[in-house]
Every structure is written in structure tokens, then in C-alpha cells.
Amino acid sequence: MPIPPLWLDARSPALEAGLARIRAEFDVPGEHSPAALDEAAQAARAVLGALDAGADRVDARDVELVTIDPPGSQDLDQAVHIERRGRGWRVRYAIADVPAFVGPDGALAEEVQARGVTYYLPDERAPLHPPRIGEDAGSLLPGQDRPALLWEIDLDADGQPERVDLRRAVVRSRAQLTYAEVQAEVDSGRATGTLAALAEVGERRLALEAARDGVSLDLPTQRVMADGGGFRLEHEAVVPAMGWNAQISLLTGMVAAEAMLAGGVGLLRTLPPPDPEVVAKVRCTALGLGLDWPEEASYQSVVRGLDGSDPQEAAVLMVAARGLRGAGYLALVPGEPVPEDPAALRHAAVAAPYAHVTAPLRRLCDRAALEVCLALHAGSKVPDHVLAELTELPRAMARARGRESGASRAAVDLVEALLLEPHVGAVVPGTVVAVGEDRSSVVLGDLAVEATVDGVALPLGERVPLRVTGVDVTERRVELDPA
């Protein structure tokens, strides 16, 4: 279940105490162990010291790669370069070579396996890898020689892949850019090279996504701001460059999945289609907030057209994101049966088979998936330790994702309780998005605060006045009654 990014620009004792309780409740990891830190430092020295020593890496330092991330990011997994190639393009996508730093055994491998993902809470994050790897030697920082797994994908004029290659490389990123900086260059007409091509390829890939009825959820980052004695929630602007950049990652995950299916080995990211209840809930939210939803329009087409920069549309996007259920991982292991239903091999939002291979600094599963792809493209055998890991990864990732999403959801509940605490006794408008026998789910205003009204079945899809009768910040609970 995707949770919109949530960051703090305001603090209070109640907020900090609530986040501390969430860390304890969901066992959010703290500092890495001394043994893992020591192994990370040794691996960093060994890998960086041997970058030019062998023939197992191509020298791609002449490729003018750039990274595009939120401001202040240090764990830079991806760097991109795009150039015209006849009527199409050549996309080079460098991914941090985490497999070079983390082997199958040892304290570092054990701790990364236990963490599973990087945990993002509003005030700080708990990284998957020690900073010596995740924010330094393994990160594609500008002006630094770094080991990478370099994808080279040739696209035709429509943005469809014609040729795919993957090799180990040495790369040197030229610049660390933010989405806003990329968008400003494109909007001003100054964009050249990779940035101009990114806009072209991004739009082609978005058109292909729409044609296969896929949908990307461009969730706006939410910031908790001080507001007098309380808080307010602001949505950061969502710019097209975010979607263009995401399409390069999706393209890479799709070509990786195709190689895995052809080779009969790998790890797919899967998601079933949204069930009718979710579609109805999102539709009610949209209509209740005054947005248009034609009778003949599909869920994907409406959600795809929402603008996360608009508070009303952002609210619908967030409800849509929370309604995506059943995401998981499917291991493809030689000799093991493969599901006969093609839908079981697909990711419903991508509308195609898909694999996670572009964020190895932040996701455990990407490391093994990248090693599979390296072997497939080299025509060699997948290492035995990777095959053994594939069978365990779906369970390991489910545990990690459960903890991470639980902590993220709890943080959202905490912030919602703090937002509504000053309004106890007041009447607020809400849209009824789901109804049971003795309870109703509502979304309050354009903040996308989702809450439950117990003991009553309210009119589905209607906008109703609700009184905030109680808020328990410690329990992260909001109590509402019909006004």
C-alpha cells in the first residue's frame, strides 16, 4: 500500500513522542551494528580501490550521466543519460552496484536481510545500508568514480525498446539535479541533451502506459507545517519531470521482467487489479470532492489524469494509493512451477510484468534481481547463492514492507490526529467513501484525512457535516459523529 511521502517542517513534544512510540511499536531499526559498519567500511575500501584494476567493468566515465532526486538526497541509486539515435533514443541508466559491496554472508548481509528496506518517517529515515555504502561509496554522487550496473536500452520512435544490454561499469555522474531544476530547464526552453530527451521519452512512455491501461500514482509529498498553536498540511507541487523520471525506472523494470520470464528465473513485483470496492471508494471520493468521473471512464483513466498539485485531486490520489492491496513478489526459480494465469505474473498498475531493479540502496530485493539480470545478459548461470535467496525474498520483503508500511501509516494517523486536535467540538465537511452495516469511512475535506464514523451507515458518496467529538493523539485515533 503506497503511502504519500510525509516530512516535518514543524515539531512539538507530542509529535516527537508519537514518532518515538511508532519506532518502538513497529521495531524500526536504529543504528547498524558495529560489525556491519566495519564490514561496510572494508567493502567500500576494497571496491573503490579496485575500480580500475580489472577487466570486468566497462569504462563509462565519458557518459554524461545525471541524477534526479528530491532535494538533499544522498542515497543516489540511479543516474540517467539519454541521447537521440536516429528517430529513436538510447537510454543509459546506471544503477548503484550494491552487489559489489554486499556479499551473501557476514554481519552486513545478515543485517541488510533483516531490515529489508529503508524506513522513511517524517523526521528521519532508517537506512537499509550503512552510510559508508548507502550515502558514500555506493551512491552515484556527482564528480565521483563509482561502480554501477549500466543498462543500455535503445528505443524506437514510439518509445518501445528495440535492444537491451546490461554490464558492470565505472561511471561518473556530472550533476545532482532536483525535479524542480529539471522542470525549470525544460519549461524555459533551455533544456538540451539528456534533459530535453527525458521530456520526449517520458511523454512517449506515458502514452504507451495509457495505451496498455496502466496508471502511475504521482503522490505529492506532504509537509507538516506550524499553524498557530497547531499544524497544517501542505502538498508540494508535483511536476511532470517526476513522471518522466519514473517512466525510465518503469521501463527498466519492465525489460528486466521480460528477461526474467524468458530465462525462467528472477523475481517479479506483482499487483492484482483494484477490486470493485476500491474503485467505488475512489469514485465516491472524487465525486464528493466535486471532480468529474464519467460513467464510461475506467478507474485507470481517471486516476491517470489526476493532478497531484491540486489539493482536491491529491486527496483522491491518496485514497487511490491506499486502496491498492495485494502487492507482492513472485520468485521464478528453475524447476519450480510458474502460475498459469498471466495476471499472476503482472503488475496491475504497470499493466505489464515488472521487476524491482532500480533502487538497490533502498530495497533488499533489487540486489538479487540485478544479479539475475547480469547473468541473463551475459548468458551465464545465476549464482547458487542468488537462486537460494530468491526463494526467501518474497517472505523477507513481505515482512519488511509490512513493518515499513505500518510505521508509515501510523505516522499519517498521528499527523491526522494532531491536525484535528484543535478542532474537537467543531463541525468539518466529510465525503462518505465506504459504508458497512454499522460504520462508514469518510475523507475529510481536501486534506485526505481518512477516518471512520462508528455506529451509523451514512449516505454513500454524499458530502456530510461531521463533528469532531474526540482526538486521542497517543492512540492516533479520531472520533467523529454526524453533526
C-alpha positions as CSV (number, residue, x, y, z in Angstrom):
1,M,0.0,0.0,0.0
2,P,1.8,3.2,-1.1
3,I,1.9,6.0,1.5
4,P,2.5,9.6,0.3
5,P,5.9,11.0,1.5
6,L,5.4,12.9,4.7
7,W,8.0,15.3,6.1
8,L,8.2,17.7,9.0
9,D,8.7,21.4,8.9
10,A,7.3,21.8,12.4
11,R,7.9,20.0,15.6
12,S,6.2,19.6,19.0
13,P,6.7,17.4,22.1
14,A,3.5,15.5,21.2
15,L,4.7,14.9,17.6
16,E,8.2,13.7,18.6
17,A,6.8,11.5,21.4
18,G,4.3,10.0,19.0
19,L,7.0,9.2,16.4
20,A,9.2,7.6,19.2
21,R,6.2,5.3,20.1
22,I,5.8,4.4,16.4
23,R,9.5,3.4,16.2
24,A,9.2,1.2,19.2
25,E,5.8,-0.3,18.2
26,F,7.0,-1.3,14.7
27,D,10.5,-2.1,15.6
28,V,12.0,0.4,13.2
29,P,15.8,-0.2,13.1
30,G,18.2,2.1,14.7
31,E,22.0,2.3,14.1
32,H,23.7,-0.5,12.3
33,S,25.7,-2.9,14.4
34,P,29.5,-2.3,14.9
35,A,30.2,-5.5,12.9
36,A,28.1,-4.4,10.0
37,L,29.6,-0.9,10.0
38,D,33.1,-2.4,10.0
39,E,32.3,-4.8,7.1
40,A,30.8,-1.8,5.1
41,A,33.9,0.2,5.6
42,Q,36.1,-2.7,4.4
43,A,33.9,-3.3,1.4
44,A,33.9,0.4,0.5
45,R,37.7,0.5,0.5
46,A,38.1,-2.8,-1.4
47,V,35.5,-1.9,-4.2
48,L,36.7,1.7,-4.7
49,G,40.3,0.6,-4.6
50,A,39.8,-1.9,-7.4
51,L,37.6,0.1,-9.8
52,D,40.3,0.3,-12.4
53,A,42.1,-2.9,-11.6
54,G,40.1,-5.5,-13.6
55,A,38.5,-6.1,-16.9
56,D,35.1,-6.9,-15.5
57,R,33.8,-3.3,-15.9
58,V,33.5,-1.1,-18.9
59,D,34.8,2.4,-18.5
60,A,31.7,4.6,-18.9
61,R,33.0,7.7,-17.3
62,D,32.7,9.6,-20.6
63,V,28.9,9.2,-20.4
64,E,27.4,12.4,-19.0
65,L,25.0,10.9,-16.5
66,V,23.0,13.0,-14.1
67,T,20.9,12.1,-11.1
68,I,17.4,13.4,-10.5
69,D,16.1,13.2,-6.9
70,P,14.4,15.1,-4.1
71,P,16.5,17.9,-2.6
72,G,19.1,16.8,-0.1
73,S,19.1,13.1,-1.2
74,Q,22.4,11.3,-0.6
75,D,21.4,7.7,-1.4
76,L,21.5,8.1,-5.1
77,D,20.5,4.8,-6.8
78,Q,20.1,5.9,-10.4
79,A,21.8,8.2,-12.9
80,V,20.5,8.7,-16.4
81,H,21.8,9.7,-19.8
82,I,19.6,9.9,-23.0
83,E,20.6,10.8,-26.5
84,R,19.0,10.8,-29.9
85,R,19.6,7.7,-32.0
86,G,18.1,8.1,-35.5
87,R,14.3,8.5,-35.0
88,G,14.6,7.0,-31.5
89,W,16.7,7.3,-28.4
90,R,19.5,5.5,-26.5
91,V,18.8,5.4,-22.7
92,R,21.7,4.7,-20.4
93,Y,20.6,4.0,-16.9
94,A,23.3,3.5,-14.2
95,I,22.2,1.7,-11.1
96,A,24.3,1.6,-7.9
97,D,26.3,-1.7,-7.9
98,V,25.2,-2.8,-4.4
99,P,26.1,-6.5,-5.1
100,A,29.7,-5.4,-5.3
101,F,29.6,-4.2,-1.7
102,V,27.3,-6.8,-0.1
103,G,28.1,-10.5,-0.4
104,P,25.9,-13.5,0.6
105,D,27.4,-13.9,4.1
106,G,28.6,-11.9,7.1
107,A,27.2,-9.4,9.5
108,L,26.4,-6.8,6.9
109,A,24.4,-9.3,4.7
110,E,22.6,-10.5,7.8
111,E,21.6,-7.1,8.9
112,V,20.5,-5.9,5.5
113,Q,18.4,-9.1,5.1
114,A,16.7,-8.3,8.5
115,R,16.0,-4.7,7.6
116,G,14.7,-5.3,4.1
117,V,14.0,-1.7,3.1
118,T,14.9,1.9,4.1
119,Y,12.3,3.1,6.6
120,Y,11.1,6.7,6.0
121,L,9.4,8.5,8.9
122,P,8.6,12.2,8.8
123,D,11.6,13.3,10.9
124,E,14.3,10.9,9.7
125,R,15.0,7.7,8.0
126,A,16.5,4.3,9.0
127,P,18.6,3.3,6.0
128,L,18.9,-0.2,4.6
129,H,22.7,0.1,4.3
130,P,25.3,1.7,6.5
131,P,26.0,5.3,5.4
132,R,29.5,4.4,4.2
133,I,27.9,2.4,1.4
134,G,24.4,4.0,1.1
135,E,25.4,7.6,1.1
136,D,29.0,7.4,0.1
137,A,30.9,4.6,-1.7
138,G,27.8,3.0,-3.2
139,S,25.9,6.2,-4.0
140,L,26.2,7.8,-7.5
141,L,27.3,11.1,-6.2
142,P,28.4,13.8,-8.7
143,G,32.0,14.0,-9.7
144,Q,32.9,10.7,-8.1
145,D,34.0,7.5,-9.8
146,R,31.5,4.8,-8.8
147,P,30.8,1.2,-9.6
148,A,27.4,0.8,-11.4
149,L,25.3,-1.7,-13.3
150,L,24.8,0.1,-16.6
151,W,21.6,-0.6,-18.6
152,E,21.6,0.5,-22.2
153,I,18.2,0.5,-23.8
154,D,17.6,1.5,-27.4
155,L,14.1,2.9,-28.1
156,D,12.3,3.3,-31.4
157,A,10.4,6.5,-32.3
158,D,7.4,5.4,-30.2
159,G,9.5,4.7,-27.1
160,Q,9.4,0.9,-27.4
161,P,12.6,-1.0,-26.6
162,E,14.5,-2.5,-29.5
163,R,17.7,-3.6,-27.8
164,V,18.7,-4.1,-24.2
165,D,22.1,-4.6,-22.7
166,L,23.4,-4.7,-19.1
167,R,27.0,-4.6,-17.9
168,R,29.1,-3.7,-14.9
169,A,30.7,-0.3,-15.4
170,V,32.6,2.6,-13.8
171,V,30.6,5.8,-14.1
172,R,31.0,9.4,-13.0
173,S,27.8,11.4,-12.6
174,R,28.0,15.0,-13.8
175,A,25.3,16.7,-11.7
176,Q,22.8,16.1,-8.9
177,L,19.6,17.7,-10.0
178,T,16.2,18.1,-8.4
179,Y,12.9,17.6,-10.1
180,A,12.2,21.3,-9.9
181,E,15.5,22.2,-11.5
182,V,14.8,19.8,-14.4
183,Q,11.3,21.1,-14.9
184,A,12.6,24.7,-14.9
185,E,15.1,23.9,-17.6
186,V,12.5,22.2,-19.8
187,D,9.9,24.9,-19.3
188,S,12.3,27.7,-20.1
189,G,13.3,26.1,-23.3
190,R,17.0,25.9,-22.2
191,A,17.0,22.1,-21.8
192,T,19.4,20.3,-24.1
193,G,20.9,16.8,-24.1
194,T,19.6,14.4,-21.5
195,L,17.0,16.8,-20.0
196,A,15.4,17.6,-23.4
197,A,15.4,13.9,-24.3
198,L,14.0,12.9,-20.9
199,A,10.9,15.0,-21.6
200,E,10.5,13.4,-25.1
201,V,11.0,9.9,-23.9
202,G,8.9,10.4,-20.7
203,E,5.9,11.6,-22.8
204,R,6.3,8.7,-25.2
205,R,6.4,6.2,-22.3
206,L,3.4,7.8,-20.6
207,A,1.5,7.5,-23.9
208,L,2.4,3.8,-24.0
209,E,1.3,3.4,-20.4
210,A,-2.1,4.9,-21.2
211,A,-2.4,2.6,-24.3
212,R,-1.9,-0.5,-22.1
213,D,-4.2,1.0,-19.4
214,G,-1.6,1.4,-16.8
215,V,-1.5,4.1,-14.2
216,S,1.2,5.9,-12.3
217,L,0.3,7.4,-8.9
218,D,2.2,10.7,-8.7
219,L,1.7,11.2,-5.0
220,P,2.6,14.6,-3.7
221,T,5.0,15.0,-0.8
222,Q,3.1,16.3,2.3
223,R,4.7,18.7,4.7
224,V,3.6,19.2,8.3
225,M,3.7,23.0,8.9
226,A,3.3,25.0,12.1
227,D,0.0,26.9,12.2
228,G,-0.5,29.0,15.3
229,G,-0.8,26.6,18.1
230,G,-1.4,23.6,15.9
231,F,-0.4,22.2,12.5
232,R,-1.5,22.3,8.9
233,L,-0.6,20.0,6.0
234,E,0.7,21.4,2.7
235,H,1.2,19.5,-0.5
236,E,4.4,20.1,-2.5
237,A,4.0,20.7,-6.2
238,V,4.0,17.7,-8.5
239,V,5.8,18.5,-11.7
240,P,5.9,16.5,-15.0
241,A,9.6,15.8,-14.6
242,M,8.7,13.4,-11.7
243,G,6.6,11.3,-14.1
244,W,9.2,11.4,-16.8
245,N,11.9,10.2,-14.5
246,A,9.6,7.5,-13.1
247,Q,9.0,6.2,-16.6
248,I,12.7,5.5,-17.1
249,S,12.7,3.4,-13.9
250,L,9.5,1.6,-15.0
251,L,10.9,0.9,-18.5
252,T,14.0,-0.7,-16.8
253,G,11.8,-2.8,-14.5
254,M,9.7,-4.0,-17.5
255,V,12.7,-5.0,-19.7
256,A,14.2,-6.8,-16.6
257,A,10.9,-8.7,-16.1
258,E,10.8,-9.7,-19.8
259,A,14.4,-11.1,-19.5
260,M,13.4,-13.0,-16.3
261,L,10.3,-14.5,-17.9
262,A,12.3,-15.6,-21.0
263,G,15.1,-17.1,-18.8
264,G,12.7,-18.7,-16.3
265,V,14.5,-17.1,-13.3
266,G,14.1,-13.9,-11.3
267,L,11.8,-12.0,-9.0
268,L,8.7,-10.2,-10.3
269,R,6.9,-7.4,-8.5
270,T,3.2,-8.3,-8.8
271,L,-0.1,-6.4,-8.0
272,P,-3.7,-7.6,-8.7
273,P,-6.2,-5.2,-10.3
274,P,-8.1,-3.0,-7.8
275,D,-11.2,-4.7,-6.6
276,P,-14.7,-3.2,-7.1
277,E,-14.8,-1.9,-3.5
278,V,-11.6,0.1,-4.1
279,V,-12.9,1.5,-7.4
280,A,-16.2,2.5,-5.8
281,K,-14.4,4.2,-2.9
282,V,-12.1,6.2,-5.1
283,R,-15.0,7.2,-7.3
284,C,-17.1,8.3,-4.3
285,T,-14.2,10.4,-3.1
286,A,-13.7,12.1,-6.5
287,L,-17.4,12.9,-6.9
288,G,-17.8,14.0,-3.3
289,L,-14.9,16.5,-3.8
290,G,-16.5,17.8,-6.9
291,L,-14.4,16.1,-9.5
292,D,-15.8,14.7,-12.8
293,W,-16.0,10.9,-13.2
294,P,-17.9,10.0,-16.4
295,E,-19.9,6.8,-16.2
296,E,-17.9,5.2,-19.1
297,A,-14.5,6.1,-17.7
298,S,-12.2,3.4,-16.3
299,Y,-10.5,3.6,-12.9
300,Q,-7.1,3.8,-14.6
301,S,-8.0,6.6,-17.0
302,V,-9.4,8.8,-14.3
303,V,-6.6,8.3,-11.8
304,R,-4.0,8.7,-14.5
305,G,-5.5,12.2,-15.3
306,L,-5.4,13.5,-11.7
307,D,-3.0,16.3,-10.8
308,G,-1.2,15.8,-7.5
309,S,-0.5,19.6,-7.4
310,D,-4.3,20.3,-6.9
311,P,-5.3,19.6,-3.2
312,Q,-8.7,18.1,-4.2
313,E,-7.2,15.8,-6.8
314,A,-4.3,15.0,-4.5
315,A,-6.8,13.8,-1.9
316,V,-8.3,11.4,-4.5
317,L,-4.8,10.2,-5.5
318,M,-4.0,9.4,-1.8
319,V,-7.2,7.4,-1.3
320,A,-6.5,5.5,-4.6
321,A,-3.0,4.7,-3.3
322,R,-4.2,3.4,0.0
323,G,-6.7,1.2,-1.8
324,L,-4.0,-0.7,-3.8
325,R,-3.8,-4.0,-2.0
326,G,-2.1,-7.4,-2.6
327,A,1.2,-6.2,-3.9
328,G,3.9,-8.9,-3.6
329,Y,6.9,-10.7,-5.1
330,L,6.9,-13.8,-7.2
331,A,10.1,-15.8,-7.3
332,L,10.9,-17.6,-10.6
333,V,13.2,-20.5,-9.8
334,P,14.3,-23.2,-12.3
335,G,12.4,-26.4,-11.7
336,E,9.6,-24.7,-9.8
337,P,6.1,-24.3,-11.3
338,V,5.1,-20.9,-12.8
339,P,1.5,-19.7,-12.4
340,E,-0.6,-20.4,-15.5
341,D,-2.7,-17.3,-15.1
342,P,-0.9,-14.4,-16.9
343,A,-2.4,-11.9,-14.5
344,A,-0.5,-13.5,-11.7
345,L,2.7,-12.5,-13.4
346,R,1.7,-8.9,-13.9
347,H,1.7,-5.7,-12.0
348,A,-1.8,-4.2,-12.5
349,A,-0.7,-0.5,-12.2
350,V,2.2,-1.0,-14.6
351,A,-0.2,-3.2,-16.8
352,A,2.8,-5.5,-17.6
353,P,5.2,-7.8,-16.0
354,Y,7.6,-5.8,-13.8
355,A,10.6,-6.2,-11.6
356,H,12.3,-4.1,-8.9
357,V,15.8,-3.5,-10.1
358,T,16.4,0.3,-9.8
359,A,16.7,1.0,-6.1
360,P,19.2,-1.4,-4.5
361,L,20.4,1.1,-1.9
362,R,16.8,1.2,-0.5
363,R,15.4,-2.3,-1.2
364,L,16.9,-5.7,-0.4
365,C,15.3,-7.5,-3.3
366,D,16.9,-5.3,-6.0
367,R,20.3,-6.7,-5.3
368,A,19.5,-10.3,-6.1
369,A,17.3,-9.3,-9.0
370,L,20.2,-7.3,-10.5
371,E,22.5,-10.3,-10.2
372,V,19.9,-12.4,-12.1
373,C,19.8,-9.8,-14.8
374,L,23.6,-9.6,-15.1
375,A,23.8,-13.4,-15.5
376,L,20.9,-13.5,-18.1
377,H,22.5,-10.8,-20.2
378,A,25.9,-12.4,-20.0
379,G,24.5,-15.8,-20.9
380,S,25.9,-17.3,-17.7
381,K,24.5,-19.3,-14.8
382,V,22.8,-17.4,-12.0
383,P,25.0,-17.9,-8.9
384,D,23.7,-20.6,-6.5
385,H,23.5,-18.2,-3.5
386,V,21.3,-15.9,-5.6
387,L,19.0,-18.8,-6.5
388,A,18.7,-19.7,-2.8
389,E,18.0,-16.1,-1.9
390,L,15.2,-15.8,-4.5
391,T,13.1,-18.4,-2.7
392,E,13.3,-16.4,0.6
393,L,12.9,-12.9,-0.8
394,P,9.1,-12.8,-1.1
395,R,8.7,-13.6,2.6
396,A,11.5,-11.3,3.6
397,M,10.1,-8.4,1.6
398,A,6.6,-9.0,2.9
399,R,7.8,-8.8,6.5
400,A,9.9,-5.6,5.8
401,R,7.1,-4.0,3.7
402,G,4.6,-4.8,6.5
403,R,6.7,-3.1,9.1
404,E,7.6,-0.1,6.9
405,S,4.0,0.5,5.7
406,G,2.7,0.0,9.2
407,A,5.0,2.6,10.5
408,S,4.3,5.0,7.7
409,R,0.5,4.6,8.1
410,A,0.9,5.1,11.8
411,A,2.8,8.3,11.2
412,V,0.0,9.5,8.9
413,D,-2.6,8.7,11.6
414,L,-0.5,10.6,14.1
415,V,-0.3,13.7,12.0
416,E,-4.1,13.5,11.2
417,A,-4.8,13.3,14.9
418,L,-2.6,16.3,15.6
419,L,-4.2,18.2,12.7
420,L,-7.7,17.6,14.1
421,E,-6.9,18.0,17.8
422,P,-7.6,21.8,17.8
423,H,-11.0,21.1,16.1
424,V,-12.5,19.0,18.8
425,G,-16.2,20.1,19.1
426,A,-16.1,21.7,15.6
427,V,-18.0,20.6,12.5
428,V,-16.0,19.7,9.4
429,P,-17.2,18.5,6.0
430,G,-16.6,14.9,5.0
431,T,-17.2,12.7,2.0
432,V,-18.6,9.2,2.6
433,V,-16.4,6.8,0.6
434,A,-17.5,3.4,2.0
435,V,-20.4,2.1,4.1
436,G,-20.8,-1.0,6.2
437,E,-23.7,-2.2,8.4
438,D,-22.7,-0.1,11.4
439,R,-19.8,2.1,10.3
440,S,-18.8,4.5,7.5
441,S,-15.5,5.6,6.1
442,V,-15.1,9.2,5.3
443,V,-12.5,11.6,3.8
444,L,-12.3,15.0,5.5
445,G,-12.0,18.0,3.2
446,D,-9.1,18.2,0.9
447,L,-6.5,17.0,3.4
448,A,-7.2,13.4,2.6
449,V,-7.7,12.6,6.3
450,E,-9.4,9.3,6.2
451,A,-11.4,8.3,9.3
452,T,-14.2,6.0,10.4
453,V,-17.6,7.0,11.8
454,D,-18.9,4.2,14.0
455,G,-22.5,3.2,14.6
456,V,-24.0,4.7,11.5
457,A,-24.4,4.0,7.8
458,L,-24.1,7.4,6.1
459,P,-25.2,8.0,2.5
460,L,-22.5,6.7,0.2
461,G,-20.9,9.4,-2.0
462,E,-22.5,12.3,-0.1
463,R,-20.8,15.2,1.5
464,V,-21.9,15.4,5.1
465,P,-21.2,17.6,8.1
466,L,-19.3,15.8,10.9
467,R,-18.5,16.8,14.4
468,V,-15.0,16.0,15.8
469,T,-16.0,14.6,19.2
470,G,-12.6,13.4,20.3
471,V,-9.0,13.0,19.4
472,D,-6.5,10.7,21.1
473,V,-3.0,11.6,19.9
474,T,-1.4,8.7,21.9
475,E,-3.6,6.1,20.3
476,R,-3.6,8.0,16.9
477,R,-7.4,7.9,16.9
478,V,-10.1,10.4,15.7
479,E,-13.7,10.2,16.8
480,L,-16.4,11.6,14.6
481,D,-20.2,11.8,14.8
482,P,-22.8,13.1,12.3
483,A,-23.5,16.8,13.0
